[in-house]
Amino acid sequence: MGLFVFLPLVLPLTAWPVARLAEQRLHPRTATRLLTGVAAVMAVCSTVCLGLLMVVGTAQLPGNPLPDAWSDPEVRAAVPHDEIAGRAAVPTLCVVAVVCARTLWRHHRVRRHAHRALAGLPATQVAVLRDATAAYAYALPGGRYGLDGQRGSGPGRAYGRIVVTSALLDCLEPAERRALFAHERAHLDARHHRHLLAVRLAAQANPFLRPLRTAVAYTAERWADEEAARAVGNRRTVARAIGKAALVSHGAAPPPGLAALVPPGVAAPPGLAALVPPVAAPPPGLAALVPPGAAPPPGLAALAGLPAFAAPAPGPVPRRVTALLAPAPTPRHWASVFTTVGLAVWCAAAGTAVSAMSSANAAVTMLFILHAATPL
């Protein structure tokens, strides 16, 4: 086994270049899927190797429940520096397990409470909250609770809902509202919350994967931006909606110069009124979920890993607006190896393959060693 057991712990470093280049050079859909897959595989491989090291470390502890033969010199010789690596792996894997379990529990708890809190609103795909102070919108994925807040196969169970406040709708023009709803529908259609949850768990399993989590959070928003621009048919309208939402979420009024992003005389799309249900007061249970004056994207949405529209962050929003003002990206299934991003993609692919082979080799080798050391 040797040093192969340590390789998956550091091989995520090979994905750092593609985490930066993919969000700029690849189509957002391709980048999101690629980075999520790389992060998930590398996180599983590093966790497997931590488990193997923990077995060796636990066997050295007095009073452990493992067979005594697992602490023989033949078993310990399979791991370099077994005394340090084995004992350090025990608390490390415990911390990883606790943090990941806590993340999953909070994710499902927030989604469950959000569906229950919205049960008092009309059973529509768009839930409008009457709030004149907090401007936000986010996509709430479906689950075991339908639009009526009841457990079972009710309406909206598989799809989810779009939650938006009246404060945000009031600051948007009709075409911009259509862009907002198209953006959030893209999040629900593509199940972006699963990508975000996967990379979040991967980053908690291996801190070297944190750049991929940041990149996926951006590319998922860019993916929804492109889908919204395709649905609306005007990239500047989507850019203007994102800029307005970001400014209003900061408590600032949109500057006059922002109107130049949209050509004058844009007519409201027909049938938009059907997309926005009548504004209703939120049920009492929602007040405990969303405190007054606080926007859920950094609280509720960020806590549960839910995609938010123009979350107030200083870096991603200007980059998203700039990308929307540029021509639409060309969808590519794979980048050429003779480009910078192509080299980064192949480097990450090679690192992922080596990580998978190293963890498999270490697991099979340890299995044979333990089987040979265990008395029949």
N, C-alpha and C positions, 0 to 999 in steps of 0.2 A: 504493500500500500504506500508506504513512504510519504513523500511530499505531496502525492496526488490528493491526499485528504485536505490539504490546506489550499490548493489552487482555487476551488470554487469560492473561497472566502474573499479572494482578492481579484478574481477575474472580472467582476463588475466594473472595474476601472477601465476595461476595454470598451465599455459602452458610453463613456463620458463624451467622446467626440461626436458620436451620432446623436446624443441627446441634445447637443447644441446645434448641430448642422441640420438635423431632420426637420426641426420646426421652421427653418428658413428655406430649405431647398427641396423638401418633399411635399407632396400633397398632404394636407392635414389628416385626411382619412388614412392614408398609407402610413404616415408618421405615428398616428395614435395606435394603430394596430401593431406596428412593428415594435415600438417602444414598450407597449404593454406585454407583448409576448416575450421579449427579451428579459424584461424585469421579472416576470412571473417564473420563467425557467431558471434564471440565475438565483432567485430567492429560494426556490425549492431545492436546488442543488446545494446551496450553502447551508440550508437548514438540515439537509440529510447529513452533510459532513459534520455539522455541529452535533447531531445526534450520535454519530459514530464516535466522535471524541468524548461525548458525555458517557457513553457506555464504558470506555476505557477508564475514564476518571472516576465513575461511580464504583467500578469494581475495586478500586484502590481504597475506598472509604471503609472504615471499620463498621461492621454491623449492617452492611448493605445486603439487599435481598438477592443479589445476583449469585450465580454459582462461584464457588471459590476458585475454580480452574480458570475463570476469566481474568484473574489477576496474576496469572503465571507470567514469567519473563517472556515466553514465546508470544503471548498476546500483546504485552506492553512494547515489545520490540518492533511491532508493526507500525507504531506511531512515534515519530521523532519527538523527543522531549516530552514524553508521555506524562511525566509528573506535573509539568506546568500546563501543557495544552489540555490534558484530560481534566484536571481540576478546574481550570478556567472555563471550560466548556459547560460545566454543570450549571453555574449561576447564569451564564450567558444565555443558554437555551431556555432556562426558566423565565428569564426576563422577556425574551422574544415571545414565548408562549403566552405570558400574561398580557403583554402589550397588544398582541394581535387579537387575543380573545376579547380584551376590553374594547378595542376598536370595532370589532364585529357586533358586540353587544350594544354599544352606543349607536352604531349605524342603524341597526334594526329598531332600537328603542325610539330614536328620533323619528324615523319613518312611521312607526306605528302611532306615536303620539300626534304626528302631523295629520295623518289620515283621520284619526278620531277627532281632532280639533276642527277639521274642515267639514265634519259630518253635518253641521247645522246650515251650511250653505247650499244653494241649489245644486242638484246633481248634474253638473255640466263639466266639460273637459277643462274649462277655464274658471278658476276661482278668483274672484275679485274681492279684495279686502278694502273696506273703507278706512283709509288711514291717510291723513293729510300731511303727516310729518315724515314718515319713512317711505322712501321710494325704492322698491326692489321687486325683482321677479326671479323665480327659479322653477325648475322642473322637479316635480315630486313623483318619483317612479311608482308604478302600481305594486301591489303586494297582496296580502291575504285579505285586505280590506278594500271594498269597492267605493264608489263615489258617495254611497250612503253611509259610509263609516262602519258598516257591518261586516263581520267575518263571513267569507264565502265567495261565491263566484258572481258577485254583483257587477254592475257596470263600472268600467274603469279599473277593474282589478288587474288586468294584464297590461293596460296602457299607462295609466298614471294621469296626473293633472298638472296644469300650469297655474301657478300661484302668482298673482300680481296685485300690487296695491293701487288704489285710485290715485295716489300722489304721483306715481310713475306714469300712469295713463294720461293724467291731465297735462303733463309736460311734453307729450309726444303728439305729433300730427297723425292723422289717420293712416297714411302710408307707413309711418314709423311704427305704429302699433302692429300693423300687419307683419312688419319685419321682426318685431319682438316675438310675436306668437309663432312665426315660422322658425325662429332661432330655438325657442324652447321645444317646439315639436321635434326638431332635429335631434335634440338631446334625448328625448323620449324614444324616438324611432330607433336610434342607434345604440340605445342602452349605455350611454356614456357613464352613468353612475357605476356600472360594473368595471369599466376601465379605470375610473378614478379609485375605486375601492381596491382593485387588484394592485395598482402601483403603490397605493398607500400601505398596504400590508407588506408588499415587497420591500419598501424602504424601511419599514420597521424590522423586518427580518434581517436586512443587511444595510447598514447606513451608507455604504458605497452606492446604493441605488437611488439615493435621494435626488440627484439631478434628473433621473428619468421620471420621477414623480412630478417634479416641477414642469418638465417638458410636456408630459401628457396632459397636465392641467391646462396648459396653453393650447396645445394642438387640438384638444377636444373642443375648446371654445372656437378655435379657427375652423374646425370642421363644421360646427353649427353655423358659424358666420357664412361660410360658403354655401351651405344648404339654404340658408335664409335668403342670400343674394340671388340664388338660382330661382327660388320660389317667388320672390318679389319682382325680380327682373331689373333691379337697379342697385348696384353695389354702393353708390353714394347714399342712398336712403338707409341702408343697413349701417353704414359708417356713421351717419348723422345720429341714428337712434342710439348706437352704442356710446357715442360721445356725450349725448344729452343725458343718458341714464347714469353714466359715470359721474358727470358733474353734479347732477341732482342728488345722487347718493352721498356726495360729499357736502351737500347743503349749499351748493353754489348754483346760481342761475346760469343758464347757457349764454355764452357771450354772443353778441350780434354777428361776429365773423363766422360762427359755426353754421349759420344759415347758407353760407356760400357753398357748402358741400352738396346741397340739393338744388337742382335747377328750379327757378320760380315757376309757378303755375302747375305744380304736381297735384292732380286730382285724387280725391280719396277713392280707393278701390271699391267697386260695388260689392255689396254683401258683407261689408266689414262689421255692420251692427250685429249680424248674427254670430260673429266670432266672440263678441264681448257680451257676456250676460249682464243683467241688471246688477248694479253694485249693491251688495248686501252687507249688513253689519256682521263682523266676525262673531262666532259663538263665544260664550264665556271661557271655554277651555283654551281658546287660542291666545288669550291674554297671558296665560302662564307660560305658553310656548314662545311667544314673541313679546318681550317687554316693550312698553311704550318708548318711542324714540330710538329704538335699536333696530338696525336692519339685519334680517336673518342671514344674508349671504356670508358674513364673517362669523355668525353664531350658529343658527340652525342649519343653513345650507352647507357651510364649511365643516361643521361638526359631523354631519351625516355624509359628507362627500357628494352633495347634490350639486349639479351644474347650475350656476347663477348667471344672470344676464348682466354683463358689465359690472362685475364685482369691483369695488373700489380699491384697486391696486395701482401703484404709480407706474409700473413697467408694462404689463401685458396690454392694457387698453390702448395706449398710443400705438403700439406695434400692430394691434389688430386693426385699428383705423387705417394705419398706413398700408397694410396689406390689402384692405378692401378698396382703397383708392387706386391700387395698382391693378393690372390685368389679372383675370382669374388664373389660378395655377393650373398647369396641365397635369391630369392624372397619370401617374406612372406606377406600374406594378413593381418595378425594380430599377435602381439607379445603376448607371454605367460605372464599371470599376475604374475607368479612366478619369473620373471626376473626384473632387474632394469628398463630397457626400457619399459617393460610391465606395471609396476606400474606407470611410467611417462605417458604413453599413456592413461591408465585408469584414471589417475588424470586429465589430460587435457580433456578427454571425459566427465568426471563428471563435471568439471568446465564449459564446454561448455553447457552441458544440464541444469545445474543450472542457467547459465546466460540466456539461452533462456526462461526457465520457469519464472524466475524473471522478465524479461522484459515484457513477455506476461501478467503476473499477474499484473504488475504495469500499463500496458497500458489498460487492461480491467477494472481494478479498477478505474483509472482516468476517463475513458470514462463514467462509470456509475455515478461517482460523478459529473462530469460536466453536464451530462444529467439531473441529479436530481436538480442541482443548476440552470440550465437555465430555465427561465420562459417561459411557452408556449404562 
